[in-house]
Amino acid sequence: MGVEQLSMYGYASKAEVLADARRYWNPDKTSFWQDEGVPLVVGDRSGYRLTDVDGHEVIDVHLNGGTYNLGHRNPELVDTLTHAIRHLDIGNHHFPTPGRAALARQLVEATPGADKVVFGSSGAEAVDVALKSARYATGRRRIVSVVKAYHGHTGLAVATGDARFSQLFHSDNPAEFAQVPFNDLGAMETALADRDTAAVIMETVPATYGFPLPEPGFLAGVKQACEATGTLYIADEVQTGLGRTGDLWAIHGEGVTPDILVTGKGLGGGLYPISATLLGPTASGWLQRDGFAHMATFGGAELGCAVAANVLEITQRSETRDNVRRRISQITEGLTRLRAGRDVLLTGRAVPEAVVEKFRAEVTRERQMVQALALDSGLPDSAERLALAASSSLGGLDVLCLNAGIFPNKPLAELTYADVREVFAVNVESQMLALAACLPLLRESAAGRVVLTSSITGPVTGFPGWSHYAASKAAQLGFMRTAALELAPYGITVNAVAPGNVATEGLDGMGEDYLAPTTATIPLGRLARPQEIADAVEFLAGERASFVTGQVLTVDGGQTLPESPEAVLPARATP
């Protein structure tokens, strides 16, 4: 159960490991997984199963981005490494070796368009080699990648990826590194039109972006645009290669032969780090001119070459390829059944499974179907994931209904930065980022509709103890009205529904001390009913309200705060 893994390093418990990880390794990453409810410290591992050091077993479908394509501690690969280490070490990267020469030949022979191989120890290092090779071959510096790309964290590679990683270390360089949206061929053609680009680099299926599939003909169109402008095409197959899509390299399944192909992760079988940059004739010229121009002490280590050669052989076996295709069909069919008829997306911050199941049951009773997705508004990429989910599951987006509301009651004198930050993150930022991410889908719609639904979005300022909540609602209202002005030219309406409070089971638990004064502030003298909220949203999302934007529709007559809160709030004892 992982006891041996703990004792190997002198630990008696998982808690001790986590404490040292926070103190000496990576405090933010360690805390992130604990906060997200994934307190995993891997102990035993075999095949596709992991066992936490506390004994909890999970099936590993993450596979570290394809590092464990052939499973954890694959017996064949373990035997290969064990045999090799009896005779070899990493070797000397300056000199030819049988293992390095044989693996290079195997890779070239298995990869149409490849001519030479440069070895590294990580995917990012291999990407750096690819970019340097393209710059040498073309005499140009500019590189084009896709928005939200990920190609590693080394010097050149990090500049091709998401700004989250490049800007932190001041490695972003907009003059030399440009990005265009994935699947937007027109944007790519425009980016290459000036004929000043050395290379386009893309993952065949952008993994960190959320695995959007390339639209039919997109990658082939990019390759044609590259050929027309003297630009090299780099296929980053670090995560998509080595049989994961049914083909050895996913790019060949798209009918494209790249000028440069990058592989890593699974090439080492999860046992020894090794990567490779496969260069076509156009990109490999520098190896004839100066073979010492790029060097890596651990690049093509002899132990790694032995493992990688076996990985390549296992991956290309007919039984391996057949099994991959069977699993692709199995998962495709299963997901198709799950998606059938599901036309509602439910998202939220750490949504409890019980809430998801209750919502699903309610919708099912109405003879509809629901697809429940628990997306965390606290994660930087959650809004992008929402847009991808809408695109892949629904095929587009006509109506975006946003609800956000947490209302912790806390006196002003006791507020902390964390209190205020959490309320604004959930009530305001999550809605702004979700709308921004979904905007391209709404603009494609014939008539995009955005409806904000949130308690007391209207004229109310709040009750004593709700200052941070009331401030967030005022910000939400300002966001709604400003967005309505900005999006009106695109035919997109933005409105809000403002129930004071809704008669639900959740509100019953608030107690009479809360309900009585709350209800007394509502002109109609009663709480809103759930169906009334639904009717209001349906109206604002429909054709009848196509001329309405920037407005707040109050459902229960509008909850307002009297000039004298004491008139409706229970009197408090004087200390």
C-alpha positions in Angstrom: 0.0 0.0 0.0 2.9 2.4 -0.4 4.5 1.7 3.0 7.7 0.7 1.3 7.7 4.0 -0.8 7.4 6.0 2.4 10.1 4.1 4.3 12.5 4.3 1.4 12.8 7.9 2.1 12.4 7.9 5.9 8.8 8.9 6.1 6.2 7.4 8.5 3.1 9.0 7.0 1.6 10.9 4.1 1.3 14.0 6.2 5.1 14.1 6.6 5.5 13.9 2.8 3.0 16.7 2.2 4.7 18.9 4.8 8.1 18.5 3.2 6.6 18.9 -0.3 5.1 22.3 0.8 8.3 23.4 2.5 11.0 22.2 0.1 9.4 21.4 -3.2 6.3 23.2 -4.6 4.0 24.8 -2.0 1.3 26.0 -4.5 1.0 22.8 -6.4 0.9 20.7 -3.3 -1.8 22.8 -1.7 -3.8 23.0 -4.9 -4.4 19.2 -5.0 -5.3 19.1 -1.3 -7.7 22.0 -1.7 -9.3 20.3 -4.7 -9.9 17.1 -2.8 -7.2 15.1 -4.6 -4.8 14.3 -1.8 -2.8 11.8 -3.9 0.6 10.6 -3.0 1.3 7.7 -5.3 2.6 4.6 -3.7 2.3 1.3 -5.6 1.7 1.5 -9.3 1.2 -1.2 -11.9 -0.5 -1.4 -15.3 -3.1 1.3 -15.3 -3.8 1.4 -11.6 -2.3 3.6 -8.9 -2.5 3.1 -5.1 -2.2 6.0 -2.8 0.3 5.6 0.1 -2.9 5.4 2.3 -4.2 2.5 0.3 -6.8 4.1 -2.0 -6.7 2.6 -5.5 -7.6 4.6 -8.6 -7.5 3.9 -12.4 -5.0 6.1 -14.0 -6.7 7.7 -17.1 -4.5 10.8 -16.9 -1.3 8.8 -17.7 0.8 11.9 -17.2 -0.1 13.1 -20.7 0.8 9.8 -22.4 3.9 9.0 -20.4 2.3 5.7 -19.4 0.7 4.7 -22.7 2.0 1.1 -22.1 1.1 1.2 -18.4 3.1 1.7 -15.2 6.2 -0.4 -14.9 5.4 -2.4 -18.0 7.1 -5.8 -17.4 8.7 -5.9 -20.9 10.2 -2.4 -20.5 11.3 -3.1 -16.9 13.2 -6.2 -18.2 14.7 -4.1 -21.0 16.0 -1.4 -18.6 17.2 -4.0 -16.1 19.2 -5.8 -18.8 20.6 -2.6 -20.3 21.8 -1.3 -16.9 24.0 -4.3 -16.5 26.0 -3.2 -19.5 25.3 0.5 -20.1 25.0 3.9 -18.5 23.9 7.2 -20.1 26.9 7.2 -22.4 28.7 10.2 -23.8 26.5 12.4 -26.0 29.5 13.5 -28.2 30.0 10.0 -29.7 28.0 7.6 -31.8 26.6 4.6 -30.0 24.8 1.5 -31.3 21.7 2.3 -29.3 21.4 5.9 -30.4 22.1 5.0 -34.1 19.6 2.1 -34.0 16.8 4.2 -32.4 17.3 7.1 -34.8 17.0 4.7 -37.7 13.8 3.1 -36.3 12.2 6.5 -35.8 13.1 7.7 -39.3 11.9 4.5 -40.9 8.6 4.7 -39.0 7.9 8.3 -39.8 7.2 9.5 -43.4 9.0 12.7 -44.1 11.7 12.3 -41.4 15.4 12.3 -42.3 17.4 12.9 -39.1 16.8 12.7 -35.4 18.0 14.9 -32.5 17.6 13.5 -29.0 16.7 15.2 -25.8 15.4 14.3 -22.4 12.1 16.2 -22.3 9.4 17.3 -24.7 10.1 21.0 -24.1 13.8 20.5 -25.0 12.7 18.7 -28.2 10.4 21.6 -29.1 13.3 24.1 -28.6 15.3 22.0 -31.1 12.4 22.1 -33.5 12.1 25.9 -33.3 15.8 26.4 -33.7 15.9 24.1 -36.7 13.1 25.9 -38.4 14.7 29.3 -37.8 18.0 28.0 -39.3 16.3 26.5 -42.3 14.2 29.6 -43.1 16.4 32.4 -41.9 13.3 33.8 -40.1 12.5 34.3 -36.4 8.7 34.5 -36.1 6.8 31.5 -34.7 3.0 31.0 -34.9 1.2 28.7 -32.4 -2.5 28.5 -31.3 -4.2 30.3 -28.5 -4.0 28.4 -25.1 -1.2 26.2 -26.6 1.2 24.2 -24.5 4.6 23.1 -25.7 6.6 23.0 -22.5 8.4 25.4 -20.2 11.9 25.8 -21.6 13.3 29.0 -23.2 11.7 29.0 -26.6 8.9 26.5 -26.0 7.3 28.5 -23.2 7.0 31.5 -25.5 4.7 29.5 -27.8 2.3 28.6 -25.1 -0.3 30.3 -22.8 0.5 33.7 -21.4 0.0 32.3 -17.9 3.3 30.6 -18.2 5.3 32.9 -20.4 4.5 36.2 -18.8 5.3 35.0 -15.3 9.0 34.6 -16.2 9.0 37.5 -18.7 9.5 35.1 -21.5 6.7 36.3 -23.7 7.8 38.0 -26.9 4.9 39.1 -29.0 7.1 40.4 -31.8 8.4 36.9 -32.5 5.7 34.7 -31.2 2.1 35.0 -32.4 -1.0 33.0 -31.6 -4.2 32.3 -33.6 -7.4 30.4 -32.6 -7.4 26.6 -33.2 -9.5 25.6 -36.1 -9.5 29.1 -37.6 -7.9 28.6 -41.0 -8.6 32.1 -42.1 -6.7 33.5 -39.1 -3.8 31.2 -39.7 -3.6 32.2 -43.4 -3.6 35.9 -42.3 -0.9 35.3 -39.8 1.4 33.7 -42.5 0.5 36.1 -45.3 3.6 38.4 -44.8 5.9 35.4 -45.4 8.0 36.3 -42.3 7.2 33.2 -40.2 9.7 30.4 -39.6 7.3 27.8 -38.4 3.8 27.0 -37.3 3.8 24.7 -34.3 0.6 22.8 -33.1 -0.3 19.8 -31.2 -2.5 17.7 -33.5 -5.1 17.7 -30.7 -4.3 20.5 -28.3 -4.3 18.6 -25.0 -4.0 21.3 -22.4 -6.6 23.4 -24.3 -9.2 20.7 -23.5 -8.7 18.2 -26.5 -10.7 20.0 -29.2 -10.5 17.9 -32.3 -9.3 19.5 -35.5 -12.1 20.2 -37.9 -12.0 18.2 -41.2 -9.4 19.7 -43.5 -8.0 22.3 -41.0 -4.6 20.8 -40.4 -4.2 20.0 -44.1 -5.2 23.6 -44.9 -2.5 24.9 -42.4 0.1 22.7 -44.2 -0.9 24.1 -47.5 -0.6 27.7 -46.1 2.8 26.8 -44.8 4.0 25.5 -48.1 2.6 28.6 -49.9 4.6 30.9 -47.7 7.8 29.1 -47.1 6.9 28.3 -43.5 7.7 25.0 -41.8 5.1 22.9 -40.1 6.0 21.5 -36.7 3.8 18.7 -35.4 4.0 18.5 -31.6 3.2 14.8 -31.0 4.5 14.6 -27.4 1.0 13.9 -26.1 -0.9 12.7 -29.2 1.7 10.4 -30.7 2.9 6.9 -30.1 -0.4 5.2 -31.1 -2.8 7.2 -28.9 -5.2 8.0 -31.8 -4.8 4.7 -33.6 -2.0 5.9 -35.8 1.7 5.9 -34.7 1.5 9.7 -35.1 -1.8 11.5 -35.0 -0.8 14.0 -37.7 -0.5 11.3 -40.3 -4.2 10.3 -39.6 -5.0 13.8 -40.8 -3.2 13.3 -44.1 -0.4 15.7 -43.3 3.3 15.1 -43.5 5.0 17.7 -41.2 8.5 19.2 -41.8 9.4 18.5 -38.2 7.8 16.1 -35.6 8.4 16.2 -31.9 7.9 13.2 -29.5 8.6 12.5 -25.9 6.8 11.5 -22.7 5.7 7.9 -23.7 8.8 7.3 -25.7 10.6 6.6 -22.4 7.9 4.2 -21.2 7.6 6.0 -17.9 11.0 4.5 -16.9 13.7 6.7 -18.5 13.3 10.2 -19.8 14.0 10.6 -23.5 12.6 12.8 -26.3 13.3 13.2 -30.0 12.9 15.8 -32.7 12.4 14.3 -36.1 13.7 16.6 -38.8 12.8 16.5 -42.5 15.4 17.2 -45.1 14.6 20.9 -45.2 15.0 21.3 -41.4 18.1 19.1 -40.8 20.7 21.2 -42.8 22.4 22.5 -39.6 23.5 19.0 -38.7 25.7 18.9 -41.8 27.2 22.3 -41.1 27.8 22.1 -37.3 26.8 19.0 -35.4 27.9 20.6 -32.2 25.4 23.5 -32.6 23.0 21.8 -30.2 24.2 19.6 -27.3 22.4 17.8 -24.4 24.3 15.8 -21.9 21.4 13.4 -21.3 20.0 13.6 -24.8 19.7 10.1 -26.3 21.1 8.5 -23.1 22.0 4.9 -23.9 19.7 3.5 -21.2 16.8 5.6 -22.6 17.5 4.5 -26.2 17.2 0.9 -25.1 13.8 1.5 -23.5 12.6 3.7 -26.3 13.4 1.1 -29.0 11.3 -1.4 -27.1 8.5 1.1 -26.7 8.5 1.7 -30.4 8.4 -2.0 -31.2 5.5 -2.7 -28.8 3.6 0.3 -30.0 3.8 -0.9 -33.6 2.7 -4.4 -33.0 -0.6 -5.3 -34.8 -2.2 -6.5 -31.5 -1.4 -3.2 -29.8 -2.8 -1.1 -32.7 -5.9 -3.4 -32.8 -6.4 -2.9 -29.1 -6.2 0.9 -29.3 -8.8 0.9 -32.1 -11.1 -1.3 -30.0 -10.8 1.0 -27.1 -11.4 4.1 -29.3 -14.6 2.5 -30.6 -15.7 1.4 -27.1 -15.3 4.8 -25.6 -16.8 6.6 -28.6 -19.9 4.4 -28.4 -20.2 4.8 -24.7 -19.9 8.6 -24.7 -22.4 8.8 -27.6 -24.9 7.0 -25.5 -24.3 9.3 -22.6 -24.6 12.4 -24.7 -27.8 11.3 -26.4 -30.6 13.7 -25.7 -28.6 15.8 -23.2 -29.2 19.4 -24.0 -28.6 21.2 -20.7 -25.2 22.1 -19.2 -24.9 22.4 -15.4 -21.7 24.0 -14.1 -20.6 25.3 -10.8 -17.9 25.7 -8.2 -17.2 22.4 -6.4 -20.8 21.2 -7.1 -21.6 18.3 -4.7 -22.6 15.1 -6.4 -25.8 15.1 -4.5 -26.8 18.4 -6.0 -25.9 17.2 -9.4 -28.0 14.1 -9.0 -31.0 16.1 -7.6 -30.9 18.5 -10.5 -30.6 15.6 -13.0 -33.6 13.9 -11.4 -35.7 17.0 -11.6 -34.9 17.6 -15.2 -35.5 14.0 -16.1 -39.0 14.1 -14.5 -39.8 16.8 -17.0 -38.7 14.4 -19.8 -35.6 16.3 -20.6 -32.0 15.3 -20.2 -29.1 17.0 -18.6 -25.4 16.9 -18.9 -23.8 17.8 -15.6 -20.3 19.3 -15.6 -18.7 20.5 -12.4 -16.4 23.2 -13.5 -14.6 25.2 -10.8 -14.8 29.0 -11.2 -11.7 29.2 -9.1 -9.5 27.6 -11.8 -7.9 29.9 -14.4 -9.1 27.8 -17.3 -12.6 26.9 -16.2 -14.2 29.5 -18.4 -12.4 28.1 -21.5 -13.4 24.6 -20.5 -17.0 25.7 -20.3 -16.9 27.1 -23.8 -15.3 23.9 -25.1 -17.9 21.8 -23.3 -20.7 23.8 -24.9 -19.1 23.5 -28.3 -18.3 19.8 -28.2 -21.5 18.7 -26.4 -24.1 21.1 -27.9 -22.4 22.0 -31.2 -22.9 25.7 -30.4 -24.5 28.1 -28.1 -27.6 30.2 -28.5 -28.5 31.1 -24.9 -26.0 31.5 -22.0 -27.7 31.6 -18.6 -25.3 32.6 -15.8 -26.0 32.3 -12.1 -23.6 33.0 -9.4 -24.2 33.7 -5.8 -22.6 33.1 -2.4 -23.7 35.3 0.4 -21.7 34.7 3.6 -23.0 36.9 6.4 -20.1 38.6 8.1 -19.8 42.0 9.8 -17.8 44.6 8.0 -15.3 44.9 10.9 -14.5 41.2 10.6 -14.0 41.0 6.8 -10.7 39.7 5.5 -9.1 39.9 2.1 -10.0 36.3 1.5 -13.7 36.9 2.3 -13.9 39.7 -0.2 -11.9 38.0 -2.8 -14.0 34.8 -2.7 -17.3 36.7 -3.1 -16.1 38.7 -6.0 -14.4 35.7 -7.7 -17.7 33.7 -7.6 -20.3 36.5 -8.0 -18.6 38.7 -10.6 -15.3 37.3 -12.1 -16.8 33.9 -12.9 -19.6 35.4 -14.9 -17.4 37.9 -16.7 -14.9 35.2 -17.7 -17.6 32.7 -18.7 -19.2 35.3 -21.0 -15.8 36.2 -22.5 -15.0 32.6 -23.2 -18.4 31.8 -24.7 -18.6 35.0 -26.8 -17.3 33.5 -30.0 -20.0 30.8 -29.8 -22.7 33.4 -29.1 -21.6 35.6 -32.1 -22.0 32.6 -34.3 -25.6 32.2 -33.2 -28.3 33.8 -35.2 -29.5 35.7 -32.1 -27.3 35.2 -29.0 -29.0 35.7 -25.6 -27.3 36.2 -22.2 -29.4 36.1 -19.0 -28.0 36.6 -15.6 -30.0 35.1 -12.8 -29.0 36.0 -9.3 -30.8 36.8 -6.1 -31.3 40.5 -5.4 -29.5 41.7 -8.5 -31.9 44.6 -8.7 -32.2 47.8 -6.6 -31.3 46.2 -3.3 -28.1 47.1 -1.5 -28.3 44.4 1.1 -28.7 43.9 4.8 -26.3 44.6 7.6 -23.5 42.0 7.4 -23.7 41.8 3.6 -21.5 44.6 2.6 -19.1 42.5 0.4 -22.1 40.6 -1.1 -23.9 43.8 -1.9 -20.8 45.3 -3.4 -20.4 42.3 -5.7 -24.0 42.5 -6.8 -23.6 46.2 -7.7 -20.5 45.2 -9.7 -22.5 42.4 -11.4 -25.2 44.8 -12.4 -22.7 47.2 -13.8 -21.1 44.4 -15.8 -24.5 43.3 -17.2 -25.3 46.8 -18.4 -21.9 47.5 -19.9 -21.8 44.1 -21.6 -25.3 44.9 -23.1 -23.9 48.1 -24.7 -20.7 46.4 -26.0 -22.5 43.3 -27.5 -25.5 45.1 -29.0 -23.8 45.6 -32.4 -23.5 41.8 -32.7 -27.2 41.3 -32.0 -26.5 39.8 -28.6 -28.8 40.8 -25.8 -27.7 40.8 -22.1 -30.3 41.0 -19.4 -30.8 39.9 -15.8 -33.6 38.3 -13.8 -33.8 39.6 -10.2 -35.8 37.5 -7.8 -35.6 38.8 -4.2 -35.6 35.3 -2.8 -36.9 32.0 -4.2 -39.1 29.6 -2.3 -36.8 26.6 -2.4 -35.8 23.9 0.1 -32.5 25.7 0.5 -34.2 28.9 1.7 -36.3 26.9 4.3 -33.2 26.3 6.3 -32.6 30.1 6.8 -35.0 30.3 9.6 -38.0 32.5 10.4 -35.7 35.3 11.7 -34.4 35.7 8.2 -37.5 34.8 6.2 -40.0 37.1 7.9 -38.1 40.4 7.5 -37.0 39.4 4.0 -40.5 38.7 2.8 -41.7 42.0 4.4 -39.5 43.9 2.0 -41.2 42.4 -1.1 -44.0 44.6 -2.4 -46.1 41.5 -3.4 -45.5 40.1 0.1 -44.3 36.6 -1.0 -41.2 34.9 -2.2 -40.7 34.1 -5.9 -41.6 30.6 -7.1 -39.1 28.5 -9.1 -41.4 28.3 -12.1 -41.6 32.1 -12.2 -37.8 32.3 -12.5 -37.9 29.8 -15.3 -40.6 31.8 -17.1 -38.7 35.0 -16.8 -35.5 33.4 -18.2 -37.5 31.9 -21.0 -39.0 35.2 -21.9 -35.6 37.1 -22.0 -34.0 34.2 -24.0 -36.8 34.2 -26.5 -37.8 36.1 -29.6 -40.4 38.3 -27.8 -37.5 40.0 -25.9 -35.2 40.4 -28.8 -35.4 44.2 -28.5 -34.7 44.2 -24.8 -31.1 44.5 -23.5 -29.4 45.9 -20.5 -32.5 45.5 -18.3 -33.3 43.8 -15.0 -36.6 41.9 -14.8 -37.8 41.6 -11.2 -39.9 38.5 -10.7 -41.6 39.0 -7.3 -42.3 42.8 -7.5 -38.7 43.5 -6.6 -37.1 43.2 -3.2 -36.1 46.6 -1.8 -34.3 47.7 1.3 -36.4 50.2 3.4 -34.8 53.4 4.5 -34.9 52.1 8.1 -33.8 48.5 8.3 -35.0 48.4 11.9 -38.5 48.5 10.6 -38.3 45.0 9.4 -35.2 43.5 11.1 -35.5 42.0 14.6 -34.3 44.4 17.3 -31.0 43.5 18.7 -30.3 43.5 22.4 -28.1 46.4 23.5 -24.9 45.1 25.1 
